[in-house]
Amino acid sequence: MNAIFLLYAREIKSRFTSPMIYILAAIFSGMLGYLFFSLFLEANRLQNISIESAVIRPLFGNINALLIFIIPLLSMKSFSEEKRQATINLLFLSPLSDRQIVTAKILSGAVVMVFFLTLTFIFPLILFMSGYQNTASILSGYIGVFLHGICCLVFSQFCSSLTKNTALAGILGIFGLLFFMSFSWTAQTSQNFLVSQIFDYLSLGSHYEPFSRGTIRSYDLVYYMSFFSFFWFLLMASLDSRNW
C-alpha cells in the first residue's frame, strides 16, 4: 500500500508541476466562463424557459464535451512517456503489481479531473446567489460528469499504454472518445429500431442526459461501470502483453 502511495504521489507531483495542466485549466475555465455568461444572459432575456433547460443542461453538456479533449491530453504521457524513457521497466521490476500501477495512475488522473471540475463550482454558486434552489439537478449533473470523465480517463490511459509516442496516444484518445460519442448520431439517423437502440446504448454521450435532468438511473450506472471495467481489462492486458 505504501508503494502505491509513493507512485501516486510521484504522479500527482509530475502532473501539477507541468505547465500543461495550468494552460489547459485556463482554456477550460475561459471557454466555460464565456459560455455560462452567454447562457445566463440569454436565460434572463427569455422569461418562458427554465434555468435547467437554458443554463444547466447546456453547461454540463459542454463540460462533458471539453473533457473529451482535455483528459486524453492530460493522460497521454501516463504510459507512453514511461515507455519512451524506459522507466516503465523500473515500475515492472518494483514490488508493485500491474493492478497497483494502474490504480495509482487512475487515481492521480481522477484527482486532476476533480481539480478541473472544482474550477466550475463558481457557476452553480452564481445561480444559487441569483435565487436558484434546485441542488438536486446540480448534484446529479456533477455525478454524471464525473462518471463520464472516469470513463474517458480509463480509455485514455489504455490508449497511452499502446504506444511510445505521446502525441499519438493523445490523438487516439480524442478520436476514440469521439467515436463512442458518434454512436448517438447513428442511433438518431438509423431507420432500424433495433440498430437504433443498440447504438444508443453503446453511445458514451447518451447516458449522461438523464443526469443533466436530475435523474440517476441504474441503467446508466451499469453502462458506466461496464465501460470502465472493459477498458480497465484491456489496459491490464496491454501491460501484460510484455510477457507474451
Summary of the structure (lengths in Angstrom):
residues: 244
radius of gyration: 19.3
end to end distance: 27.7
largest distance: 63.8
contacts: 756
relative contact order: 0.13
helix: 81%
strand: 0%
